[in-house]
Structure formats: C-alpha cells, structure tokens
Amino acid sequence: MKIINVTKDAVLADEAIIADTFLKRLRGLLGSKEFKNGQAVVIKPCNSIHTFFMRFPIDVLFVDKNHKIIAAVSHMPAFRISKIYFNAVYVVELPAGLIKTTSTSAGDLLEIE
C-alpha cells in the first residue's frame, strides 16, 4: 500500500502494511531491527501508541476519520507512551525523520492507496 500526503504532494510510504487485527496491532514494529524509508505501519483502530521494546525512534501521525492529521510526533524514542488523541481513528508509524523531510504536519490530508 502507498501513503501520500495530499496536502504536501509527498509520498510518505510505498510499502505500508495495515495492522487491523488484535495480533497485528499487538506486534506492530516489535522485534523489527530496522525501519527503512518507504515503509510504514498503519494501525487501526488506534488513538495512542507505545514504543516499548523497540530498537529505534519513529515518526508517528495520528489521523482522524477524514484522513486529516491531528498530530505529528517526530522522533518518538523507544520506551515511551504517546498521549491519547481522542479524535484519531488510526495511526501511521514511519521511519524517524520523515515528518521533517516531507514537511508533514497537523492539518495535512492523507490518502492511502
């Protein structure tokens, strides 16, 4: 799957996977040794995440039902818990630094193909 920031006309990922079952959401990126540019994990439903036992920081987008980014968290370190974004219906986890390099921010619209 592909994730595009329509507002900034930027491809955020072309190898996105959806974690939409309990087991897929539970696993997420746990156990992964690396997270390469072009990869992403879309977790749904979701309005808060943790990075316990992860080996690297990640960028995180909290997105509402209209695919509008509510919050963009850059370089979330391992062993942290995000705040709860009550209006978020899904989360996009991206390699650290991608939010900055694509100028992605709250208010941008996403498209998932």
C-alpha positions in Angstrom: 0.0 0.0 0.0 1.0 3.6 -0.6 0.5 6.5 1.7 0.5 10.0 0.2 0.4 13.4 2.0 -2.0 15.0 -0.5 -1.5 18.5 1.0 2.2 18.5 0.5 2.2 16.2 -2.6 4.7 13.8 -0.9 4.8 10.1 -0.9 5.3 9.0 2.8 5.5 5.3 2.1 5.1 2.8 -0.8 5.4 -0.3 1.4 2.8 0.3 4.0 1.1 -2.6 5.9 -2.1 -2.4 7.8 -2.3 -3.7 11.4 -6.1 -4.1 11.8 -6.4 -7.2 14.0 -5.6 -7.6 17.7 -2.4 -9.7 17.0 -1.2 -7.4 14.2 -1.7 -4.3 16.3 0.0 -6.0 19.3 3.0 -6.9 17.2 3.4 -3.7 15.2 7.1 -3.0 14.9 8.1 -5.0 17.9 11.1 -7.2 17.1 12.0 -5.2 13.9 15.7 -4.5 13.6 15.2 -1.6 11.2 12.6 0.6 9.6 13.6 1.8 6.1 12.4 4.8 4.2 9.4 3.8 2.2 8.0 1.5 4.9 5.1 2.3 7.2 2.7 0.6 9.6 -1.0 1.8 9.7 -2.6 0.8 13.0 -6.4 0.8 13.1 -8.3 1.5 15.2 -5.9 3.4 17.3 -5.6 6.7 19.1 -2.5 6.1 21.3 0.7 4.0 20.9 3.7 2.9 22.9 7.3 2.2 21.8 8.2 -0.3 24.5 10.9 -2.8 23.4 11.5 -1.0 20.2 15.1 -0.6 19.0 14.8 2.8 17.2 12.8 6.0 17.3 9.9 6.5 14.9 7.7 9.3 13.5 4.0 9.0 14.3 0.9 10.5 12.6 -2.4 10.5 14.4 -5.2 10.7 11.9 -9.0 11.3 12.1 -11.9 9.7 10.2 -11.5 12.2 7.3 -7.8 11.3 6.9 -6.7 14.6 8.4 -3.6 14.5 10.5 -4.5 15.6 14.1 -0.9 15.4 15.4 2.6 14.6 14.1 5.1 13.3 16.5 8.7 13.4 15.3 11.4 11.0 16.6 9.4 9.3 19.3 12.0 7.4 21.3 11.8 3.8 22.5 10.1 3.0 25.8 7.6 5.9 25.6 3.8 6.2 25.6 2.0 8.8 23.4 -0.8 10.9 24.7 -4.3 9.9 23.7 -5.7 11.7 20.7 -9.4 11.0 21.2 -10.4 12.1 17.6 -7.8 9.8 16.0 -9.1 6.6 14.3 -5.7 5.4 13.0 -2.0 5.9 13.4 0.7 5.9 10.8 4.2 4.8 12.1 7.0 6.0 9.8 10.8 6.0 9.9 12.2 8.7 12.1 13.0 11.9 10.2 10.3 11.5 7.5 8.0 14.1 9.0 10.7 16.7 8.8 12.0 15.8 5.3 8.4 15.9 3.9 7.2 18.9 5.9 4.3 16.8 7.1 2.2 18.5 9.8 -1.1 18.6 11.6 -3.9 19.6 9.3 -2.4 17.8 6.2 -4.6 15.3 4.4 -3.5 11.7 3.7 -4.5 9.3 1.0 -4.0 5.5 1.4 -4.0 3.5 -1.9 
